Structure formats: C-alpha cells, structure tokens
Amino acid sequence: MDRELKNIAAALGEERASRSKDVADLQRRLELAETGGLHITFVGAIWLFVGVLLATLAPEILCMQVVTPNKRLKLAGGDRSKGIEVLCP
C-alpha cells in the first residue's frame, strides 16, 4: 500500500510539473498574441488619424484649389436660346 501511494504521489508530481510548464507556455503565447501585432495596431491608428485629419480639413483643402474663371461666350438677349420652354414658358 505504501509503494502504491508513493507511485501515485510521483505521478501527481509529474503531472503538476507538466501542467505548470504548459500553463507557462500558454501564458507566453497569450502575451505574444496580445503584443505581437502591436506594430499593426500602430499603423492602423496612424491611418485612422490621417483619415480624420483629411475629413476635417476637406473644406480648407477645397478652398485652396484655384478657381478658373468662366470663359463661356455670353450672347446678347436676342441671340440666346430659349430652350424648349418646358419648365418656364
């Protein structure tokens, strides 16, 4: 009976050591998964910042465009086309 108890205690010790080793390996993998993609998260944050910045500055960027003058030929009143007069007779 004593020998059997010692065998069970030894097997329990081996299992405890194996489980603690597996838990440590799992914790290391979990840390690596959480912080391993940190540079990808950083790049995503930069793109988010650029998108918000461009969306905010859109009116200012639009005002910076050079407005070209209207160079259409304006005809005197009698030479203008009356259109088909559907909307306004």
N, C-alpha and C positions, 0 to 999 in steps of 0.2 A: 504494500500500500504506500509506503514511504517513497519507494522508487517511482511509482506511478505519479505521485504528487510532484516529485522533482521534475519528471518529464513534462507534465502539464505546465509547471511554472516556467520551465525553459522555453517551451513552445510559446507561452504567453509573452515572455520577454522578447523573443524573436519577432513575434507579431507586432508588439508595441514598438520596437525599433524600426521595423519595416513601415508601419503606419506613420510614425513621426517623420521618417525620411520622405515618404510620399506626400505628407502634408507640407513639408518644407519645399519640396519640388513644385507642388501645386501653388503655393504662395508666391514662389519666384516666377512661375509662368503667369500668374494673375497680375503681378506687378509689371512684368514685361508687356503684357497686353494693354494695361492701362496707360503706361507711359511710353510704350514703344512707338506709337503713332503720334507722338507729340508734335513732330515737325509737320505732319499733315494737318493737324488741328491748327497750328500756327499759320500755315499757308491759307487755310480756309478763313481764318479770322482776318488776314490781310485782304483777301478778295471781298469779304463782307464789308470791310472798311472802305475799299475803293468803290464798291457799288453804292454804298450810302453816300459817299462823297460826290460821286458823279450824279446821282439822283438829286441831291441837294443843290448842286451847282448848275443844273441844267438851264435855268433861266439866265444865269450870268454868262454861261458859255454861248447861249443863243444870242445874247446882246453883243457879243464880241464879233459876230460874223459881219462882214462888210456887206451892206445893203446896196445892191446895184440899182441905179435909177431906172425908172420905167421908160423905155425908149420906143414905145409904140407911137405910131403916127396918129395924131388926133386930127380928125377931119372936121370941117365946119358943119353946122347943124343940118343943112340940106343934103350933104353927102353921106351922112351916117345911115347905116342900115337900120330899118325899123324892126327887123326881126320878123317873126311870124305872128306876132301880136296875140299869142295865146293867153299869156298871163295878164298883160296890161294892154287893152285895145287903144 
